């Protein structure tokens, strides 16, 4: 399990600048979170050397409740199901 210190959001999306898949993932996450009422955060891996080392080839990476959920693409049906499950 990965934790993001100080994050209250259930969904975290790891991204980097200039990544078109990241833009698509953020749009999908934003839509699902708007529908479910959950908050999400977007973190640029290039601002954290450890995240950059661990996830450089997988961005975008989506986490739900600190657990890696998807990478490269977001399945909105699967994401919504994960968010509807209790914590």
Contact map, one row per residue, 1 for C-alpha under 8 A:
111000000000000000000000000000000000000000000000000000000000000001110000000000000000000
111100000000000000000000000000000000000000000000000000000000000001110000000000000000000
111110000000000000000000000000000000000000000000000000000000000001000000000000000000000
011111100000000000000000000000000000000000000000000000000000000001000000000000000000000
001111100000000000000000000000000000000000000000000000000000000000000000000000000000000
000111110000000000000000000000000000000000000000000000000000000000000000000000000000000
000111111000000000000000000000000000000000000000000000000000000000000000000000000000000
000001111100000000000000000000000000000000000000000000000000000000000000000000000000000
000000111111000000000000000000000000011110000000000000000000000000000000000000000000000
000000011111000000000000000000000000011100000000000000000000001111000000000000000000000
000000001111100000000000000000000000011110000000000000000000011111000000000000000000000
000000001111110000000000000000000000000111100000000000000000011101000000000000000000000
000000000011111000000000110000000000000111100000000000000001111000000000000000000000000
000000000001111100000000000000000000000001111000000000000011110000000000000000000000000
000000000000111110100100000000000000000001111000000000000011100000000000000000000000000
000000000000011111100100000000000000000000111100000000000011000000000000000000000000000
000000000000001111100000000000000000000000010000000000000000000000000000000000000000000
000000000000000111110000000000000000000000000000000000000000000000000000000000000000000
000000000000001111111110000000000000000000000000000000000000000000000000000000000000000
000000000000000001111111000000000000000000000000000000000000000000000000000000000000000
000000000000000000111111100000000000000000000000000000000011000000000001100000000000000
000000000000001100111111110000000000000000000000000000000011000000000001000000000000000
000000000000000000111111111000000000000000000000000000000000000000000000000000000000000
000000000000000000011111111100000000000000000000000000000000000000000000100000000000000
000000000000100000001111111110000000000000000000000000000001000000000001110000000000000
000000000000100000000111111111000000000001000000000000000000000000000000000000000000000
000000000000000000000011111111100000000000000000000000000000000000000000000000000000000
000000000000000000000001111111110000000000000000000000000000000000000000010100000000000
000000000000000000000000111111111000000100000000000000000000000000000000010100100000000
000000000000000000000000011111111100000100000000000000000000000000000000000000000000000
000000000000000000000000001111111110000000000000000000000000000000000000000000000000000
000000000000000000000000000111111111000000000000000000000000000000000000000100110000000
000000000000000000000000000011111111111100000000000000000000000000000000000000010000000
000000000000000000000000000001111111111000000000000000000000000000000000000000000000000
000000000000000000000000000000111111110000000000000000000000000000000000000000000000000
000000000000000000000000000000011111110000000000000000000000000000000000000000010011000
000000000000000000000000000000001111111000000000000000000000000000000000000000000000000
000000001110000000000000000000001111111100000000000000000000000000000000000000000010000
000000001110000000000000000000001100111110000000000000000000000000000000000000000000000
000000001111100000000000000011001000011111000000000000000000000000000000000000000000000
000000001011100000000000000000000000001111100000000000000000000000000000000000000000000
000000000001111000000000010000000000000111110000000000000000000000000000000000000000000
000000000001111100000000000000000000000011111000000000000000000000000000000000000000000
000000000000011110000000000000000000000001111111000000000000000000000000000000000000000
000000000000011100000000000000000000000000111111101100110000000000000000000000000000000
000000000000000100000000000000000000000000011111101100000000000000000000000000000000000
000000000000000000000000000000000000000000011111100100000000000000000000000000000000000
000000000000000000000000000000000000000000011111111100000000000000000000000000000000000
000000000000000000000000000000000000000000001111111110000000000000000000000000000000000
000000000000000000000000000000000000000000000001111111000000000000000000000000000000000
000000000000000000000000000000000000000000001101111111110000000000000000000000000000000
000000000000000000000000000000000000000000001111111111110000000000000000000000000000000
000000000000000000000000000000000000000000000000111111110000000000000000000000000000000
000000000000000000000000000000000000000000000000011111110000000000000000000000000000000
000000000000000000000000000000000000000000001000001111111110100000000000000000000000000
000000000000000000000000000000000000000000001000001111111110000000000000000000000000000
000000000000000000000000000000000000000000000000000000111110000000000000000000000000000
000000000000000000000000000000000000000000000000000000111111100000000011000000000000000
000000000000011100001100000000000000000000000000000000111111100000000011000000000000000
000000000000111100001100100000000000000000000000000000000111110000000011100000000000000
000000000000111000000000000000000000000000000000000000100111111000011111000000000000000
000000000011110000000000000000000000000000000000000000000001111100011110010000000000000
000000000111100000000000000000000000000000000000000000000000111111111100000000000000000
000000000111000000000000000000000000000000000000000000000000011111111000000000000110000
000000000110000000000000000000000000000000000000000000000000001111100000000000000000001
111100000111000000000000000000000000000000000000000000000000001111110000000000000000000
110000000000000000000000000000000000000000000000000000000000001111111000000000000000000
110000000000000000000000000000000000000000000000000000000000111101111100000000000000000
000000000000000000000000000000000000000000000000000000000000111100111110000000100000000
000000000000000000000000000000000000000000000000000000000000111000011111111000000000000
000000000000000000000000000000000000000000000000000000000111110000001111110000000000000
000000000000000000001100100000000000000000000000000000000111100000000111110000000000000
000000000000000000001001100000000000000000000000000000000001000000000111111000000000000
000000000000000000000000100110000000000000000000000000000000010000000111111100100000000
000000000000000000000000000000000000000000000000000000000000000000000100111111100000000
000000000000000000000000000110010000000000000000000000000000000000000000011111110000000
000000000000000000000000000000000000000000000000000000000000000000000000001111111000000
000000000000000000000000000000000000000000000000000000000000000000000000001111111100000
000000000000000000000000000010010000000000000000000000000000000000001000011111111110000
000000000000000000000000000000011001000000000000000000000000000000000000000111111111000
000000000000000000000000000000000000000000000000000000000000000000000000000011111111100
000000000000000000000000000000000000000000000000000000000000000100000000000001111111100
000000000000000000000000000000000001010000000000000000000000000100000000000000111111110
000000000000000000000000000000000001000000000000000000000000000000000000000000011111110
000000000000000000000000000000000000000000000000000000000000000000000000000000001111111
000000000000000000000000000000000000000000000000000000000000000000000000000000000011111
000000000000000000000000000000000000000000000000000000000000000010000000000000000000111
